[in-house]
């Protein structure tokens, strides 16, 4: 952890507390931010370049959905980029195994290095296009953050959740038109408004399940 990121600890700890999470998570999360800022200077992994902005826009925004993955065993983070929301969720939820799906080579290299340095035994990288990813087993849930519309996410990754699996899509303003356009075989299960410490504006977690599911 650099001196610059260490100075962000009070803000991050306050945000973690507001989300009901252990403030001790600040240490590995700040290590992740320091590594991301270092790599971002060369590889342009994220448009957010200021580590202070990363606290709310990346870490706390990702962790706002953590209550909805606590009971899951496996999660695939589609088009994860530099590991969002997958890496913060893996850090905060040791019982959850997160597969980070990313086709961009430089981002996949960063993800593997982040997993190594953070000693994340519950995260793996799948360097693949979403539609080409054919794992041996399905997932309890898939997630995506700022990736695509709900119909397109399901078009690309709808083969990845199991029969009782679900899509947990992170959205800003409630995407009414996208929900109305859900493809056949899928239905809306719930919409969870999220409050992200330090962020102004609407955030929603849209939960979509297979049409035959009782969830």
N, C-alpha and C positions, 0 to 999 in steps of 0.2 A: 504494500500500500504506500503510495506516495504522500508527501506532506500535503499536497493540494487536496487529495481525496480524503485524507484523515480529517481535514478541517470541515468536511461535510458530514462527519459522524453525527453531531447533535441534530441536524435537520433530518437525516435518515432515521435515526432512532425515534424521533418524535413521530415521523410518518409511520414507522412500523407499529408504534404503540397505538396510533389512531386506527390502524387496521387490525388490532388485536393480535399482533405477531410479536415474537420475542425480540427485544432490542439487540440481543447478542448476534442476531443474523446480520447486523450491520457490518461486522468484520469481513465475512466472505463476500457479501454484496459489494462492499467498497473495493475489495480486491478485484472483483469482476469489472467494476467501473474503471479502475486504474488500468487494467489490461486492455479494455475496450478503447479508452482514450489514447493509449500508446499505439495500438494498431491502427486506430482511426486516422492518425496523423499521416500514415503512409498509404493505407488501403481504402480509405473512404467507406467504411462499413456502415455508417449511419450519418444522416444529415445533422443530427444533434451533436455538436462538437464540444460544448462546454460541460464538463463533468457535473457542475451544479445543476444544469438543466436535466441531465440524465437521471438525477435522483427521482424527480416527480414524473418526468415524461417516459422514462424507461422502467426503472425499478418499481416504484410505487404503483404505477399504472398496471404493470404486469401482475403485481402481487394482490391487487384488488380482487382478482378472480380466484385467489387461493382457496377460499372456503368451499368453492364448487369442485375442487379436485382432490380434496382431502381424503375422500373415501374411495378414490380410484387407485387401481394398481398400475395401469399403463396409460400413457398419453403421447400422442404424436403431435408435434408442433410443426405445422405445415408452412413452408416458406419462412422459416424462423429468422433469416437474416443473420444478425450477430448474436442470436440466441434469445429472442424476445417473443413471447413471455417465458419460453422454456427453461432457460438457465435460472432466472430468479425463482421460478416455481420449483425446480429441482433442489435448489439451495434450501428453500423454506419447507419442503415436503419430502423428507428423506425416504418415506415409504412409497413414493411415487417414482416409477421409472419413466423417464422422458426420452423420447426419440426425436432428435432435432433433424428435420427434413429440409435440406437446402441444396440447390443445384449449383450455386455459384462457388467455384473452386476456392477463391480467396476467403470467402466467408466460411466455408467448410473447414479450411485450414485453421482459421481463428477459433472456430468452435472446438476443434480437437485440442488445440493448445489450451483453451480456457478450461476444458474438462480435466486436462492433465494438471494444470497449475492449481486449480481449485479442488483437485482430488474428488471429483464428483463421480462416485461409483454408480450412481443411479441415472446417468445420462449417457446416451450414445448418439453418434452422428450418422445419418444416412445421406450420403452425397448423391442426390438423385432428384430428377424432376418428380413432382408429386404424383402425376398420373402414371409414371413408370415405376414407382416404388411398390414392390411386391414382397412384403415381409412374410415370414413363415407363419406368423399368427396375427390376428386382428387386435385392435386396441379398444380399451374401455371408452376412450374419447379421443377426438381430434380437436385441435384448436388452431386458430389463425388470428393474427393481429395485423390489421391494415393490409391484408393480402388481396382480397377480391370481394365481389358480391357473394351473398349466401348461395345462390344457384351455381355460381362458378366454382366456389369452394367444394360443393358437393359433386359437381361434375368431375373435378380433378381428383378429389380424395374420398369420395363416398364409398369406395371399396375398402377403406381402411378400418372403420369402426365395426365391431362385432354386431351380432343380431340385436343386442340390447345396448349397443354403443350409441354415442351421441356426438354432435358437433357443439362445441362451446366457442362461439364466435365473438370476438371483442369488437365492439362498434362504438361510434360516437353517438350522434343523434339516432334515435330509434329508426331502423331502416324499414319503414312500413312497406314500401314498394318491393323490396327484396323478399320480405316475409311472404307477401302475396304471390310472389313468383317462385316459391319453393317448388322443386321438381316433384313429380309423382313418386310416391314411396317414402316421402318425408313429410313431417308435420312439426309445427311449432309446439314445444313443450312448455317453455317458460321464457320470460324476459326478466332479467335481474338488473335493476338500476345499480350502478356502482358509484361510490364516492371515493375519489382519489385525492389524498392529501396533497395540497400544493397545485392542483390543477383546477382551472375554471372551465366549465363546459360540461355537456352531457356525456356520460359514458354508460354503456349498456353491455351486458353479457346476454347474448341470444342463444338459447338452448334449443337445438333441433334434434329430433329422434326419428327413427324409422316409423312409418305409419302404423305398423302392427305392434309397436312396443307399448307396454302399459305405463311407461315412465311419464 
